[in-house]
Amino acid sequence: MVRKGGVMEEPKPPARPSWVIGLGIAIMILLVIAVILMFVIPGEHGPGRHM
Amino acid sequence: MLGPRARKVLLIVHLAVSVGWMGAAATYVAINVYALAATDEQTIRAAYLLMPVIGRGVLVPLAVATVLTGITLALGTPWGLMRHYWVTISLGITAFAATILILHLPAIDSLAAKAGDPNNRVSDLGGDLLHSLGGLIVLTVPLVLNVTKPRGLTRYGWREQMRRQQPRAVP
């Protein structure tokens, strides 16, 4: 509990750092690209897998 | 908690195996470039046959050692495993890369088996460059995080910090 303007308040957790959000977005974009490439490029994962 | 000497030894081992993993991944990329760019059939076959050797003999042991030493270091020091974003994200990415590597081993074996068959045309195999290059890029993220150690406590880390500070605040 912290005293704020005469009222006792529960302290709030700090906001998520901007670099975490940026890295999260970058990882999501890379994952989407990787999944698309897996299906576009024929091979072990792609359309040629069961041929 | 680890003692200062044990912590230092474990840190040296962790650095050695994790940087070694990146070096082995770079070697794997080079072999893949060789497999795709070489014109001599024997060279291409040799490159494909080397892939599972590096995968099972070097990449996987170094990847597993990196994850295990990383977890031990985090748990044995005040950094903790879930207290700081950079530790948690670094562990998550490292564990993800190691898992993908282990799951990808059968595909590497299959490529080598096809290359080993003299009836197959090695120029049609397609290599494994995308996986290896992707892995190498992914591994640079924990490297940057571990060196820069960017600020940011997780909710758990913040609660732990508050809990440790509370007894001192109350008279």
Backbone of each chain as ProteinMPNN parsed JSONL, in Angstrom:
{"seq_chain_A": "MVRKGGVMEEPKPPARPSWVIGLGIAIMILLVIAVILMFVIPGEHGPGRHM", "coords_chain_A": {"N_chain_A": [[0.843, -1.207, 0.0], [0.497, 2.24, -0.817], [0.755, 5.706, 0.118], [-1.256, 8.142, -1.265], [-2.153, 11.287, -1.922], [-3.445, 11.401, 0.529], [-4.941, 9.121, 0.529], [-4.897, 5.59, 0.885], [-3.408, 3.528, -1.457], [-3.24, 0.643, -3.589], [-0.107, -0.281, -4.911], [0.65, 0.051, -8.378], [1.594, -2.311, -10.906], [4.583, -1.907, -12.944], [4.448, -0.528, -16.286], [4.556, -2.521, -19.3], [7.743, -2.728, -20.812], [8.729, -0.746, -23.692], [10.483, -1.976, -25.489], [9.961, -4.667, -25.212], [7.413, -4.919, -26.292], [7.955, -4.113, -28.926], [9.785, -6.109, -29.719], [8.143, -8.336, -29.485], [6.246, -7.823, -31.512], [7.961, -7.91, -33.737], [8.796, -10.603, -33.63], [6.352, -11.911, -34.047], [5.795, -11.083, -36.69], [7.966, -12.261, -38.032], [7.401, -14.96, -37.518], [5.009, -15.304, -38.93], [5.95, -14.853, -41.546], [7.724, -17.031, -41.698], [5.934, -19.209, -41.53], [4.427, -18.8, -43.86], [6.467, -19.101, -45.786], [7.078, -21.785, -45.357], [4.966, -23.072, -46.542], [5.057, -22.143, -49.1], [7.537, -22.782, -50.221], [8.499, -25.714, -51.788], [9.092, -28.883, -50.284], [10.252, -30.419, -47.289], [8.217, -29.441, -45.581], [6.431, -28.207, -47.214], [4.202, -28.081, -50.165], [5.231, -30.184, -51.632], [5.701, -32.246, -49.933], [4.18, -34.645, -49.517], [4.34, -35.84, -51.925]], "CA_chain_A": [[0.0, 0.0, 0.0], [1.22, 3.512, -0.822], [-0.106, 6.841, 0.455], [-1.327, 9.055, -2.398], [-3.179, 12.301, -1.687], [-4.171, 11.091, 1.75], [-5.671, 7.847, 0.388], [-4.005, 4.437, 0.727], [-3.683, 2.838, -2.724], [-2.386, -0.494, -3.96], [0.82, 0.133, -5.97], [0.382, -0.598, -9.671], [2.812, -2.849, -11.528], [5.072, -1.034, -14.002], [3.981, -0.868, -17.642], [5.482, -3.375, -20.057], [8.675, -1.856, -21.549], [8.448, -0.628, -25.139], [11.303, -2.903, -26.26], [9.295, -5.976, -25.16], [6.316, -4.851, -27.268], [8.593, -4.087, -30.252], [10.342, -7.442, -29.998], [6.982, -9.226, -29.668], [5.692, -7.572, -32.851], [8.957, -8.408, -34.706], [8.748, -12.08, -33.604], [5.094, -12.323, -34.695], [5.946, -10.88, -38.139], [8.894, -13.304, -38.511], [6.698, -16.254, -37.472], [4.056, -15.328, -40.053], [6.763, -15.031, -42.763], [8.239, -18.41, -41.683], [4.828, -20.131, -41.847], [4.119, -18.617, -45.288], [7.568, -19.711, -46.551], [6.992, -23.243, -45.212], [3.968, -23.593, -47.472], [5.372, -21.691, -50.458], [8.704, -23.513, -50.726], [8.278, -27.16, -51.745], [10.137, -29.596, -49.541], [9.805, -31.238, -46.161], [6.976, -28.945, -44.995], [5.588, -27.592, -48.234], [3.284, -28.886, -50.954], [5.89, -31.362, -52.187], [6.013, -33.195, -48.863], [3.54, -35.957, -49.653], [4.377, -36.262, -53.332]], "C_chain_A": [[0.874, 1.251, 0.0], [0.242, 4.643, -0.541], [-0.068, 7.831, -0.707], [-2.475, 10.029, -2.156], [-4.047, 11.989, -0.48], [-4.928, 9.78, 1.709], [-4.651, 6.725, 0.196], [-4.381, 3.691, -0.548], [-2.731, 1.665, -2.91], [-1.418, -0.021, -5.047], [0.563, -0.646, -7.255], [1.671, -1.146, -10.248], [3.272, -1.956, -12.674], [4.562, -1.49, -15.366], [5.027, -1.719, -18.351], [6.419, -2.492, -20.879], [8.421, -1.875, -23.059], [9.27, -1.632, -25.959], [10.694, -4.303, -26.275], [8.183, -6.019, -26.207], [6.885, -4.886, -28.689], [9.121, -5.453, -30.658], [9.216, -8.446, -30.256], [6.392, -9.08, -31.065], [6.637, -8.137, -33.918], [8.918, -9.936, -34.781], [7.482, -12.58, -34.302], [5.208, -12.201, -36.213], [6.846, -11.978, -38.722], [8.226, -14.682, -38.535], [5.727, -16.393, -38.64], [4.813, -15.566, -41.361], [7.256, -16.477, -42.85], [7.155, -19.411, -42.066], [4.472, -20.031, -43.338], [5.186, -19.307, -46.137], [7.5, -21.24, -46.505], [6.021, -23.836, -46.229], [4.275, -23.208, -48.922], [6.505, -22.523, -51.051], [8.428, -25.015, -50.661], [9.413, -27.859, -51.02], [9.539, -30.369, -48.403], [8.459, -30.777, -45.595], [5.956, -28.568, -46.058], [4.736, -28.564, -49.023], [3.921, -30.174, -51.483], [6.109, -32.483, -51.179], [5.449, -34.594, -49.107], [3.55, -36.461, -51.083], [5.337, -37.43, -53.506]], "O_chain_A": [[1.868, 1.321, 0.723], [-0.934, 4.57, -0.9], [1.0, 8.305, -1.095], [-3.641, 9.634, -2.182], [-5.243, 12.281, -0.471], [-5.495, 9.357, 2.716], [-3.677, 6.871, -0.542], [-5.526, 3.27, -0.712], [-1.586, 1.686, -2.459], [-1.859, 0.586, -6.023], [0.293, -1.847, -7.225], [2.728, -0.531, -10.107], [2.444, -1.31, -13.317], [4.281, -2.669, -15.579], [6.218, -1.65, -18.047], [5.95, -1.593, -21.578], [7.965, -2.872, -23.62], [8.813, -2.092, -27.005], [10.882, -5.05, -27.236], [8.023, -7.012, -26.918], [6.37, -5.597, -29.552], [8.932, -5.897, -31.791], [9.325, -9.299, -31.136], [6.075, -10.07, -31.723], [6.192, -8.762, -34.881], [8.998, -10.504, -35.87], [7.527, -13.551, -35.056], [4.778, -13.093, -36.944], [6.538, -12.554, -39.766], [8.451, -15.473, -39.451], [5.629, -17.452, -39.261], [4.389, -16.372, -42.189], [7.222, -17.086, -43.919], [7.405, -20.345, -42.827], [4.245, -21.046, -43.996], [4.861, -20.012, -47.093], [7.822, -21.912, -47.486], [6.217, -24.949, -46.717], [3.813, -23.864, -49.856], [6.457, -22.92, -52.215], [8.15, -25.538, -49.582], [10.571, -27.459, -51.139], [8.443, -30.917, -48.523], [7.648, -31.603, -45.176], [4.75, -28.611, -45.813], [4.557, -29.716, -48.627], [3.217, -31.147, -51.75], [6.636, -33.541, -51.522], [6.142, -35.596, -48.928], [2.841, -37.411, -51.413], [5.507, -37.928, -54.619]]}, "seq_chain_B": "MLGPRARKVLLIVHLAVSVGWMGAAATYVAINVYALAATDEQTIRAAYLLMPVIGRGVLVPLAVATVLTGITLALGTPWGLMRHYWVTISLGITAFAATILILHLPAIDSLAAKAGDPNNRVSDLGGDLLHSLGGLIVLTVPLVLNVTKPRGLTRYGWREQMRRQQPRAVP", "coords_chain_B": {"N_chain_B": [[21.25, -20.402, -3.942], [23.989, -19.792, -6.155], [27.479, -19.981, -5.427], [30.118, -17.448, -5.679], [32.332, -18.484, -7.151], [31.353, -20.85, -8.386], [29.359, -19.687, -9.889], [30.839, -18.136, -11.67], [32.265, -20.107, -13.066], [30.151, -21.526, -14.229], [29.1, -19.513, -15.813], [31.17, -19.135, -17.647], [31.11, -21.638, -18.93], [28.517, -21.521, -19.984], [28.73, -19.325, -21.751], [30.674, -20.353, -23.5], [29.4, -22.648, -24.649], [27.093, -21.49, -25.776], [28.024, -19.535, -27.58], [29.504, -21.266, -29.095], [27.438, -22.779, -30.196], [26.294, -20.893, -31.914], [28.452, -20.568, -33.647], [28.621, -23.145, -34.738], [26.172, -23.187, -36.008], [26.621, -21.247, -37.931], [28.562, -22.569, -39.435], [27.006, -24.628, -40.403], [25.291, -23.18, -42.044], [27.162, -22.373, -43.975], [27.852, -24.861, -45.099], [25.431, -25.506, -46.256], [25.202, -23.492, -48.17], [27.284, -24.277, -49.791], [26.261, -26.767, -50.619], [24.2, -25.899, -52.219], [25.386, -24.182, -54.061], [27.634, -25.385, -55.214], [29.072, -27.098, -58.041], [30.163, -29.516, -58.533], [29.288, -32.868, -58.232], [30.114, -34.73, -56.285], [31.076, -33.084, -54.252], [28.719, -31.8, -53.492], [27.197, -33.997, -52.566], [28.841, -34.761, -50.414], [28.547, -32.507, -48.789], [25.823, -32.655, -48.055], [25.87, -35.091, -46.678], [27.343, -34.395, -44.494], [25.674, -32.793, -43.006], [23.764, -34.117, -41.061], [25.714, -35.034, -39.333], [26.89, -32.755, -38.226], [24.564, -31.687, -37.167], [23.548, -33.638, -35.254], [25.879, -34.213, -33.837], [27.101, -31.825, -33.043], [25.445, -29.397, -33.09], [22.972, -30.067, -31.66], [23.921, -31.095, -29.058], [25.237, -28.729, -28.138], [23.127, -26.917, -28.145], [21.337, -28.016, -26.246], [23.003, -27.944, -24.002], [23.32, -25.182, -23.788], [20.705, -24.324, -23.104], [20.33, -25.697, -20.656], [22.501, -24.771, -19.017], [21.876, -22.096, -19.03], [19.374, -21.99, -17.715], [20.156, -22.969, -15.195], [21.973, -20.983, -14.415], [20.277, -18.755, -14.295], [18.445, -19.502, -12.277], [20.19, -19.833, -10.186], [21.16, -17.369, -9.504], [20.588, -13.875, -8.518], [19.147, -12.876, -10.662], [17.085, -14.573, -11.532], [14.495, -16.626, -13.106], [12.083, -15.753, -14.104], [11.883, -13.111, -13.466], [12.932, -10.884, -14.798], [12.286, -9.351, -17.917], [14.146, -9.681, -20.03], [15.553, -12.0, -19.382], [13.56, -13.983, -19.314], [12.498, -13.833, -21.95], [14.788, -14.38, -23.428], [15.361, -17.003, -22.574], [13.028, -18.258, -23.493], [13.214, -17.937, -26.323], [15.621, -19.29, -26.824], [15.012, -21.904, -25.928], [12.938, -22.459, -27.698], [14.305, -22.389, -30.178], [16.069, -24.551, -29.791], [14.242, -26.657, -29.554], [12.964, -26.64, -32.088], [15.185, -27.266, -33.636], [15.771, -29.912, -32.754], [13.402, -31.187, -33.514], [13.667, -30.933, -36.22], [15.632, -32.659, -36.99], [14.989, -35.315, -38.13], [14.286, -34.544, -40.746], [16.699, -33.573, -41.719], [18.201, -35.922, -41.64], [16.8, -37.35, -43.548], [17.34, -35.858, -45.869], [20.119, -36.302, -46.064], [20.122, -39.066, -46.43], [18.879, -39.282, -48.921], [20.76, -37.932, -50.451], [22.855, -39.674, -50.195], [22.127, -41.8, -51.73], [23.055, -43.096, -54.756], [21.41, -43.111, -56.945], [19.817, -40.904, -56.841], [19.353, -37.504, -57.913], [21.416, -35.048, -56.815], [21.239, -32.335, -57.179], [18.59, -31.692, -57.113], [17.705, -31.662, -54.532], [17.446, -29.387, -52.885], [18.467, -28.334, -50.502], [18.997, -26.928, -47.11], [18.9, -24.364, -46.368], [17.189, -22.275, -45.536], [16.177, -22.978, -42.982], [18.582, -23.123, -41.513], [19.663, -20.554, -41.784], [17.6, -19.029, -40.715], [17.641, -20.009, -38.088], [20.131, -19.099, -37.236], [19.742, -16.328, -37.318], [17.69, -16.064, -35.419], [19.064, -16.825, -33.108], [20.649, -14.64, -32.599], [19.107, -12.845, -31.218], [18.742, -13.622, -28.368], [21.461, -13.338, -27.792], [21.978, -10.558, -28.092], [20.183, -9.604, -26.152], [21.238, -10.784, -23.808], [23.696, -9.539, -23.591], [23.114, -6.773, -23.529], [21.175, -6.57, -21.543], [18.44, -5.321, -21.163], [16.33, -3.016, -19.337], [13.476, -3.789, -17.243], [11.05, -5.192, -15.351], [9.206, -8.187, -14.845], [5.716, -8.897, -14.095], [5.686, -10.754, -12.054], [8.323, -10.508, -11.126], [8.248, -7.881, -10.244], [6.346, -8.059, -8.177], [7.744, -9.754, -6.44], [9.876, -8.092, -5.813], [8.524, -6.043, -4.477], [7.559, -7.481, -2.305], [9.901, -8.111, -1.012], [10.734, -5.608, -0.252], [8.811, -4.696, 1.491], [8.931, -5.582, 4.373], [10.95, -3.92, 5.267], [9.871, -1.391, 5.088], [7.861, -1.343, 6.977], [7.771, -0.406, 10.36]], "CA_chain_B": [[22.046, -19.484, -4.773], [25.336, -20.276, -6.469], [28.585, -19.202, -4.885], [30.763, -16.648, -6.732], [33.2, -19.3, -8.004], [30.475, -21.722, -9.193], [28.663, -18.805, -10.818], [31.799, -17.757, -12.702], [32.548, -21.314, -13.875], [28.947, -21.813, -15.023], [28.977, -18.45, -16.817], [32.166, -19.438, -18.687], [30.583, -22.788, -19.694], [27.347, -21.041, -20.727], [29.215, -18.501, -22.865], [31.375, -21.223, -24.448], [28.473, -23.496, -25.415], [26.137, -20.701, -26.56], [28.754, -18.963, -28.722], [29.832, -22.437, -29.918], [26.207, -23.113, -30.927], [26.191, -19.937, -33.027], [29.531, -20.899, -34.592], [28.225, -24.373, -35.437], [25.057, -22.807, -36.886], [27.236, -20.552, -39.07], [29.187, -23.629, -40.235], [25.895, -25.336, -41.061], [24.866, -22.289, -43.135], [28.203, -22.446, -45.009], [27.714, -26.168, -45.766], [24.227, -25.42, -47.087], [25.536, -22.66, -49.33], [28.102, -25.185, -50.609], [25.377, -27.781, -51.21], [23.358, -25.279, -53.241], [26.15, -23.437, -55.068], [28.696, -26.188, -55.853], [28.683, -27.744, -59.299], [30.681, -30.884, -58.493], [28.313, -33.726, -57.562], [30.726, -35.329, -55.076], [31.115, -32.031, -53.218], [27.337, -31.591, -53.021], [26.849, -35.177, -51.759], [29.608, -34.68, -49.158], [27.943, -31.449, -47.97], [24.569, -33.196, -47.488], [26.183, -36.151, -45.709], [27.89, -33.751, -43.286], [24.621, -32.078, -42.247], [23.348, -34.782, -39.811], [26.871, -35.169, -38.425], [26.962, -31.487, -37.477], [23.296, -31.544, -36.431], [23.474, -34.503, -34.068], [27.135, -34.258, -33.085], [27.548, -30.518, -32.531], [24.364, -28.427, -32.841], [22.048, -30.469, -30.592], [24.555, -31.053, -27.722], [25.487, -27.343, -27.724], [21.826, -26.281, -27.88], [20.839, -28.54, -24.958], [23.892, -27.412, -22.956], [23.011, -23.753, -23.643], [19.443, -24.187, -22.359], [20.51, -26.176, -19.272], [23.371, -23.859, -18.249], [21.137, -20.829, -18.915], [18.366, -22.149, -16.647], [20.865, -23.089, -13.913], [22.518, -19.654, -14.088], [19.174, -17.854, -13.917], [17.898, -19.912, -10.98], [21.23, -19.768, -9.158], [21.594, -15.981, -9.295], [19.431, -13.01, -8.22], [18.382, -12.532, -11.87], [15.874, -15.401, -11.583], [14.08, -17.108, -14.434], [10.871, -15.047, -14.559], [11.825, -11.788, -12.827], [13.272, -9.835, -15.768], [11.82, -9.689, -19.268], [15.222, -10.121, -20.928], [15.902, -13.39, -19.05], [12.441, -14.842, -19.722], [12.424, -13.86, -23.415], [16.009, -15.052, -23.885], [15.159, -18.442, -22.348], [11.955, -18.713, -24.391], [13.722, -18.024, -27.694], [16.646, -20.35, -26.855], [14.322, -23.198, -25.828], [12.196, -22.618, -28.957], [15.283, -22.726, -31.227], [16.571, -25.912, -29.523], [13.146, -27.597, -29.858], [12.818, -26.701, -33.556], [16.369, -27.989, -34.128], [15.611, -31.354, -32.479], [12.294, -31.675, -34.341], [14.084, -30.87, -37.622], [16.664, -33.682, -37.254], [14.583, -36.34, -39.107], [14.323, -33.975, -42.099], [18.123, -33.517, -42.093], [18.568, -37.32, -41.915], [16.165, -37.725, -44.815], [18.125, -35.194, -46.927], [21.408, -37.005, -46.174], [19.861, -40.4, -46.994], [18.622, -39.094, -50.355], [22.037, -37.566, -51.081], [23.718, -40.859, -50.172], [21.671, -42.756, -52.741], [23.629, -42.673, -56.048], [20.36, -42.998, -57.975], [19.16, -39.593, -56.734], [20.081, -36.319, -58.408], [21.588, -34.174, -55.633], [20.91, -30.939, -57.494], [17.149, -31.494, -56.906], [17.361, -31.807, -53.107], [16.953, -28.093, -52.385], [19.226, -27.832, -49.341], [18.34, -26.651, -45.834], [19.439, -23.031, -46.063], [16.214, -21.429, -44.848], [16.175, -23.344, -41.565], [19.858, -22.791, -40.871], [19.792, -19.092, -41.741], [16.587, -18.592, -39.741], [18.149, -20.353, -36.756], [21.249, -18.202, -36.902], [19.165, -15.0, -37.054], [16.949, -16.163, -34.146], [20.024, -16.912, -31.997], [21.263, -13.336, -32.305], [18.231, -12.095, -30.292], [19.218, -13.827, -26.98], [22.824, -12.798, -27.65], [21.858, -9.108, -27.867], [19.505, -9.406, -24.847], [22.128, -11.167, -22.704], [24.793, -8.572, -23.475], [22.611, -5.435, -23.18], [20.322, -6.686, -20.344], [17.537, -4.154, -21.088], [15.519, -2.898, -18.111], [12.076, -4.206, -17.298], [10.661, -6.295, -14.462], [7.921, -8.823, -15.135], [4.774, -8.705, -12.975], [6.169, -11.624, -10.979], [9.542, -9.883, -10.604], [7.853, -6.67, -9.523], [5.708, -8.497, -6.914], [8.834, -10.27, -5.601], [10.629, -6.927, -5.326], [7.671, -5.366, -3.496], [7.478, -8.346, -1.121], [11.179, -8.008, -0.3], [10.877, -4.248, 0.265], [7.768, -4.421, 2.494], [9.317, -5.674, 5.779], [11.812, -2.795, 5.628], [9.048, -0.189, 5.164], [7.064, -1.38, 8.199], [8.687, -0.329, 11.529]], "C_chain_B": [[23.451, -20.051, -4.985], [26.373, -19.385, -5.799], [29.285, -18.458, -6.018], [31.611, -17.489, -7.689], [32.371, -20.193, -8.937], [29.76, -20.907, -10.257], [29.578, -18.441, -11.994], [32.081, -18.927, -13.644], [31.366, -21.599, -14.796], [28.758, -20.767, -16.122], [29.944, -18.701, -17.978], [31.659, -20.585, -19.573], [29.411, -22.334, -20.565], [27.773, -20.22, -21.948], [29.857, -19.382, -23.937], [30.394, -22.025, -25.303], [27.516, -22.663, -26.274], [26.813, -20.056, -27.77], [29.168, -20.098, -29.673], [28.649, -22.865, -30.77], [26.048, -22.188, -32.142], [27.251, -20.224, -34.093], [29.179, -22.132, -35.413], [27.084, -24.077, -36.416], [25.595, -22.091, -38.127], [27.925, -21.553, -40.005], [28.128, -24.368, -41.044], [25.354, -24.51, -42.237], [25.86, -22.406, -44.294], [28.101, -23.762, -45.793], [26.494, -26.165, -46.699], [24.455, -24.587, -48.33], [26.352, -23.492, -50.314], [27.213, -26.172, -51.351], [24.543, -27.202, -52.341], [24.17, -24.666, -54.379], [27.18, -24.289, -55.81], [28.176, -26.863, -57.125], [29.134, -29.211, -59.328], [29.743, -31.774, -57.653], [28.86, -34.335, -56.264], [30.751, -34.33, -53.918], [29.723, -31.825, -52.621], [26.91, -32.76, -52.122], [27.545, -35.114, -50.396], [28.991, -33.644, -48.217], [26.67, -31.967, -47.298], [24.847, -34.255, -46.423], [26.745, -35.585, -44.406], [26.801, -33.14, -42.392], [24.149, -32.808, -40.983], [24.485, -34.959, -38.811], [26.987, -33.909, -37.57], [25.709, -31.313, -36.614], [23.285, -32.33, -35.144], [24.729, -34.415, -33.188], [27.543, -32.945, -32.446], [26.362, -29.623, -32.137], [23.47, -28.819, -31.654], [22.73, -30.481, -29.21], [24.796, -29.627, -27.23], [24.18, -26.624, -27.388], [21.291, -26.716, -26.514], [21.683, -27.972, -23.805], [23.612, -25.926, -22.715], [21.753, -23.559, -22.801], [19.651, -24.571, -20.883], [21.376, -25.231, -18.437], [22.671, -22.51, -18.037], [20.124, -20.887, -17.775], [19.061, -22.2, -15.279], [21.412, -21.737, -13.466], [21.413, -18.719, -13.594], [18.651, -18.197, -12.523], [18.909, -19.757, -9.842], [21.744, -18.373, -8.876], [20.376, -15.107, -8.987], [18.605, -12.636, -9.454], [17.066, -13.295, -11.923], [15.489, -15.759, -13.006], [12.933, -16.269, -15.001], [10.789, -13.633, -13.985], [12.042, -10.652, -13.819], [12.85, -10.286, -17.161], [12.949, -10.27, -20.123], [15.613, -11.575, -20.653], [14.823, -14.335, -19.58], [12.377, -14.977, -21.242], [13.615, -14.618, -23.983], [15.865, -16.571, -23.73], [14.118, -18.996, -23.308], [12.465, -18.918, -25.815], [14.74, -19.162, -27.813], [15.996, -21.736, -26.826], [13.552, -23.497, -27.112], [13.148, -23.065, -30.073], [15.801, -24.158, -31.044], [15.51, -26.954, -29.876], [12.983, -27.768, -31.372], [13.982, -27.502, -34.152], [16.202, -29.501, -33.954], [14.495, -31.948, -33.357], [12.673, -31.746, -35.822], [15.094, -31.964, -37.98], [16.217, -34.77, -38.241], [14.625, -35.83, -40.545], [15.766, -33.899, -42.608], [18.612, -34.931, -42.449], [18.034, -37.755, -43.279], [16.933, -37.12, -46.001], [19.433, -35.945, -47.168], [21.221, -38.386, -46.799], [19.626, -40.311, -48.499], [19.919, -38.782, -51.088], [22.978, -38.767, -51.154], [23.344, -41.899, -51.217], [22.19, -42.305, -54.112], [22.59, -42.539, -57.153], [19.659, -41.635, -57.959], [20.03, -38.482, -57.315], [20.189, -35.323, -57.258], [21.207, -32.722, -55.907], [19.422, -30.65, -57.254], [16.765, -31.447, -55.42], [16.927, -30.497, -52.438], [17.636, -27.539, -51.145], [18.385, -27.57, -48.108], [18.725, -25.247, -45.369], [18.474, -22.19, -45.224], [16.191, -21.698, -43.337], [17.442, -22.854, -40.866], [20.04, -21.279, -40.731], [18.814, -18.503, -40.719], [17.066, -18.832, -38.319], [19.239, -19.404, -36.308], [20.742, -16.798, -36.557], [18.466, -15.002, -35.688], [17.916, -16.154, -32.953], [20.693, -15.579, -31.666], [20.423, -12.542, -31.293], [18.644, -12.344, -28.826], [20.619, -13.272, -26.76], [22.775, -11.307, -27.313], [21.236, -8.838, -26.489], [20.453, -9.694, -23.689], [23.264, -10.176, -22.506], [24.257, -7.226, -22.979], [21.782, -5.433, -21.885], [19.382, -5.492, -20.21], [16.646, -4.199, -19.844], [14.104, -3.429, -18.322], [11.822, -5.417, -16.426], [9.343, -6.884, -14.944], [6.996, -8.567, -13.949], [5.222, -9.531, -11.775], [7.397, -11.006, -10.301], [9.236, -8.655, -9.777], [7.225, -7.029, -8.168], [6.764, -9.008, -5.926], [9.614, -9.11, -4.987], [9.836, -6.189, -4.244], [7.637, -6.145, -2.176], [8.766, -8.231, -0.285], [11.356, -6.642, 0.337], [9.944, -3.987, 1.444], [8.236, -4.515, 3.957], [10.178, -4.493, 6.25], [10.979, -1.522, 5.831], [8.234, -0.143, 6.472], [7.996, -1.336, 9.417], [8.46, -1.48, 12.498]], "O_chain_B": [[24.016, -20.701, -4.105], [26.162, -18.185, -5.628], [29.082, -18.783, -7.188], [31.614, -17.242, -8.895], [32.653, -20.28, -10.132], [29.574, -21.365, -11.384], [29.156, -18.437, -13.15], [32.129, -18.759, -14.863], [31.542, -21.877, -15.982], [28.313, -21.088, -17.224], [29.593, -18.507, -19.142], [31.758, -20.524, -20.799], [29.316, -22.708, -21.734], [27.241, -20.402, -23.043], [29.621, -19.191, -25.13], [30.529, -22.081, -26.525], [27.163, -23.075, -27.379], [26.243, -20.032, -28.861], [29.182, -19.924, -30.892], [28.818, -23.265, -31.922], [25.716, -22.633, -33.24], [26.979, -20.133, -35.29], [29.405, -22.172, -36.622], [27.032, -24.64, -37.51], [25.097, -22.294, -39.234], [27.875, -21.399, -41.225], [28.331, -24.691, -42.215], [25.005, -25.056, -43.283], [25.459, -22.523, -45.452], [28.25, -23.768, -47.015], [26.525, -26.745, -47.784], [23.97, -24.92, -49.411], [26.136, -23.422, -51.524], [27.379, -26.394, -52.55], [24.213, -27.897, -53.302], [23.714, -24.629, -55.522], [27.561, -23.948, -56.93], [26.987, -27.155, -57.25], [28.568, -30.035, -60.047], [29.447, -31.457, -56.5], [28.142, -34.438, -55.268], [30.484, -34.679, -52.768], [29.567, -31.692, -51.407], [26.336, -32.55, -51.054], [26.931, -35.376, -49.361], [28.915, -33.861, -47.007], [26.462, -31.742, -46.105], [24.163, -34.32, -45.402], [26.639, -36.208, -43.349], [26.984, -32.992, -41.184], [24.126, -32.195, -39.915], [24.26, -35.025, -37.602], [27.16, -33.983, -36.353], [25.787, -30.851, -35.476], [23.045, -31.779, -34.069], [24.654, -34.527, -31.964], [28.244, -32.933, -31.433], [26.281, -29.15, -31.003], [23.235, -28.011, -30.756], [22.169, -29.926, -28.265], [24.59, -29.334, -26.052], [24.131, -25.819, -26.458], [20.846, -25.885, -25.723], [21.149, -27.574, -22.77], [23.661, -25.461, -21.576], [21.732, -22.729, -21.892], [19.206, -23.861, -19.981], [21.041, -24.923, -17.294], [22.847, -21.864, -17.003], [20.023, -19.959, -16.973], [18.616, -21.56, -14.326], [21.328, -21.383, -12.29], [21.584, -17.993, -12.614], [18.438, -17.313, -11.693], [18.533, -19.574, -8.685], [22.674, -18.207, -8.087], [19.243, -15.549, -9.175], [17.489, -12.135, -9.319], [16.041, -12.737, -12.314], [16.071, -15.268, -13.974], [12.82, -16.094, -16.214], [9.721, -13.021, -14.017], [11.425, -9.593, -13.708], [13.029, -11.445, -17.536], [12.74, -11.238, -20.855], [15.965, -12.306, -21.579], [15.123, -15.35, -20.209], [12.223, -16.079, -21.769], [13.466, -15.408, -24.914], [16.204, -17.329, -24.638], [14.298, -20.075, -23.873], [12.187, -19.941, -26.441], [14.724, -19.911, -28.791], [16.37, -22.626, -27.59], [13.511, -24.64, -27.566], [12.846, -23.997, -30.819], [15.954, -24.894, -32.02], [15.83, -28.007, -30.428], [12.877, -28.887, -31.874], [13.787, -28.312, -35.058], [16.455, -30.273, -34.879], [14.622, -33.058, -33.874], [12.086, -32.512, -36.586], [15.38, -32.171, -39.16], [16.997, -35.127, -39.123], [14.957, -36.581, -41.462], [16.024, -34.132, -43.789], [19.338, -35.118, -43.425], [18.716, -38.43, -44.05], [17.148, -37.79, -47.011], [19.815, -36.198, -48.311], [22.047, -38.83, -47.597], [20.105, -41.15, -49.262], [20.165, -39.283, -52.186], [23.799, -38.864, -52.066], [24.144, -42.772, -51.55], [21.805, -41.236, -54.586], [22.856, -41.923, -58.185], [18.997, -41.255, -58.924], [21.257, -38.511, -57.226], [19.176, -34.811, -56.78], [20.892, -31.971, -54.984], [19.028, -29.485, -57.196], [15.6, -31.212, -55.098], [16.115, -30.518, -51.513], [17.405, -26.387, -50.776], [17.211, -27.937, -48.054], [18.858, -24.972, -44.176], [18.894, -21.48, -44.311], [16.186, -20.771, -42.527], [17.392, -22.259, -39.789], [20.506, -20.788, -39.703], [19.16, -17.598, -39.96], [16.919, -17.973, -37.45], [19.271, -18.961, -35.16], [21.24, -16.158, -35.63], [18.624, -14.07, -34.899], [17.627, -15.553, -31.918], [21.24, -15.41, -30.577], [20.947, -11.676, -30.594], [18.877, -11.38, -28.098], [20.935, -12.79, -25.672], [23.433, -10.846, -26.381], [21.693, -7.964, -25.753], [20.483, -8.954, -22.707], [23.743, -9.991, -21.387], [24.866, -6.601, -22.11], [21.697, -4.409, -21.208], [19.498, -4.724, -19.255], [16.264, -5.269, -19.369], [13.613, -3.501, -19.448], [12.3, -6.517, -16.704], [8.463, -6.155, -15.402], [7.44, -8.075, -12.911], [5.151, -9.079, -10.632], [7.5, -10.983, -9.074], [9.867, -8.405, -8.75], [7.52, -6.404, -7.149], [6.69, -8.73, -4.729], [9.967, -9.135, -3.808], [10.393, -5.764, -3.232], [7.68, -5.566, -1.09], [8.74, -8.25, 0.945], [12.046, -6.513, 1.349], [10.243, -3.155, 2.301], [7.958, -3.596, 4.727], [10.16, -4.108, 7.419], [11.335, -0.673, 6.648], [7.953, 0.931, 7.005], [8.92, -2.145, 9.506], [9.137, -1.568, 13.522]]}, "name": "protein", "num_of_chains": 2, "seq": "MVRKGGVMEEPKPPARPSWVIGLGIAIMILLVIAVILMFVIPGEHGPGRHMMLGPRARKVLLIVHLAVSVGWMGAAATYVAINVYALAATDEQTIRAAYLLMPVIGRGVLVPLAVATVLTGITLALGTPWGLMRHYWVTISLGITAFAATILILHLPAIDSLAAKAGDPNNRVSDLGGDLLHSLGGLIVLTVPLVLNVTKPRGLTRYGWREQMRRQQPRAVP"}
